[in-house]
């Protein structure tokens, strides 16, 4: 009995100590700084994407119907504007929203050309016949967004309300010395900002193919020589000139490196539709990254999106810039066979801002069916819980970048973007359908029954070209543009 009392006293003492420690931690140790320390700093606010604004579309209204509705609701008619200052409004001035005559218009700024309709409340300027199709409002304060900058592919809209709670919250985190210094606040992103894209990236055709490709009618060589070129150049990673030399040394086949490049272009024209339209049965976790290449000595970019479950490449894109446009095109290719996102869907990328912007455009275009957030793994070390949990997915796509760079390095860069496009299309087809992977017990990632019956790699390339031709015929039968 004494032992039980002693244990109860010990438990009560431990409970008091735990309560004291929790009280001490809550008072003197800022736990919020342990996780996402960088994300709470105002210096990293510029890398964050604000949520979508409130969009109000322009709908033409009838002022006479509004007058009748006012009469029905309040039991009295809406009287015209009584002008006591002797000023008049031109008789040809009407409200662009509801069409109310000048009798129901206020002089809103002392004769400087701005009016306000008493019927619908619309504010407009003199001579304004057509209003914008929609208006953007700040989701935090409801203030109308002002257009600040007009770039090549987008416009920047900004909330300039100095009393906006979003602005005041960000301003409270800025150091006092920066707030007191001249233009010190300009170093931070404090106001709500929205980018309106002027290019519809969802209307751009995805299956861009290289130009000036040769035909499959061989005058000197045959299809087997073409498949040998693909095997040496794509599978073994030889350059075009090394491939030409290997064919001469091994098979006594004299062929120029330019003819090999023409064969690769032709194969890419046939194979790319099959690779792009193949249903990969993707899982619920996608991981994405971008890496750079050189085209004519100038930096270009390649975007990869991988299915984390099968490790197959489900989206890819070559671009001359690192903006959000190519990111959207790669995402469109990855989401091609999805009518809606799977349950518990996760999209994992690095801290680059193009991925959240692209996700925002998908939510804007397809509403709830494609509304997802991007899990960003920032940095090289696991300093926070997000990096510690999702770092393996980020390492998958980084290993994919290194695998592609190993095959890209012998090319020493590309001469044009057509060469980069056809090389990437062929490499992705090899990676998904022909390359044995150690993780998959040295089997291919996506097994195709027709390819499994081939004895050697050149015959598999010929069958892959045949599958691409069948895909093109099916697309033509369905009325799709595959050229």
C-alpha positions, 0 to 999 in steps of 0.5 A: 500500500505504501508503494502505491502511495509513493508511485502516486506522489511520484506521478504527481511530482512528474506532472508538475515538472512537465507543466512547469517545463511546458510553461517555460517553453511557451513563454521563452522559446519561440517554437514557430521559429524552429519550423519554416524559419526562412518562410517567416522571414520577410526577405523570402516573401517575394518567393511566395505566391499570393492566392487568386484575386476576387474576379468580377465579370462585366455583365451588361444590365438594363437600367429600366429593369433596375428602376422597376426592381427598386420600385418593387423593393422599396415601394418608391421610385428612384428619383433622378439626380438633383443638381444644385450647383448649376452644373450639367452633364452632356445629354449624350453621356450614358452609363456603360454598364446599365445604359442609364441616361444623364439624368441619373449620373453624378459628376463624381470629380468636379467636372474632370470627366468622371461620373457615377451612375445612381442606378447601378453604382458604376464609376466611369470616365467620359467617352468610355464606351466599353469596359473591361471584361472583368475586374480584379479585387484584393481577396484581403481587403476588397480593393480594386487591383491597379495595373502596375507593369506590363511584361511580355507574357503577363501583367502585374496587378497590385493592391495599393491600399495602405490599410490592407490587412495583408500589407499591414501584416507583412509590414509588421515583420520588417525591421525597424531600421528598414522601415525608417530608411529611405526606400527601405521597404522596397526591398521586401514584397509587402503588397498583394500582387497578382500576375494576369497572363496574356497568353493562353498556355492551355491553347498551345499545341503540345506535340511540337515536332522538329521541322525539315525531317526526312522521310522513311523512304530510304535510297541508300540505307534501310530501316535497320541502319536507321535503328542502329543509329538510334541505338548507338546515339541514344542508348549508348550516348555516343555523339553524332560523329562517334556514331558515324565512326562506330558504324564505319568501324563495326559494320563498314557502313559509311554514313555522315553525322548529318544523315544520322541527325536526319534519321533521329529527327524522322524517328522523333516525328514518329515516336513522340506522339506515342510517348506523349499520348501513352497512358502511364497510369500515374500515381498520386505523387508527382515530382518536378524539376528543371535543368539547363542545357546549352543551345548555340552556347546560350543557356536553355532549360528542360523541364521534367515531371516524374511519377514517383511511383513508377519513376517514369517521365510523364511530362517534359518540355524544352524552353528558352526561358525559365518562366511559368509558360513552359512549366504549364506546358509540362504540367499539361502533358503530365495531366493529359490523361487525368479528368481530376486529380487523384485522392491525396495528390501531392506535387513536389518541386523546389522553391522556384516560384513558377510551380505555384504560379502554374498550379494557380493557373490550373485552379483558375482554368479547371476550378476544383478538379485541378486545385492543388498546392505545391510542396516545395523542398527548399535547400540542400539540407533537411532544416524543416519537417517538409524537407525531411519528409519529402527530400527522397522525392526531390532526390528522384528528380535530381537523379533523373537530371543527372542521368539525362546530363550524362547522355547530353554531355557528349553532344556538347550542346545543341545547334538549335531548338529542333535538335534539343526537341528531337533529342529529348523526345527520343531520350524520354522514349528510351528512358520509359520504354527501352532502358532497363532500370536497376530499381525495377529488377533491370526491367523497363519502366513501362512494358509494351507487349509488342516491344517485348517480342523483339530480340535486339535493340534495333528491332525495338526501335523499329517497333517503337516507330511503328507504334508511333505511326499507329498513334498518328493514324488514330489521332488523324481518325479522331480529328486531332492535329498531330503534325 
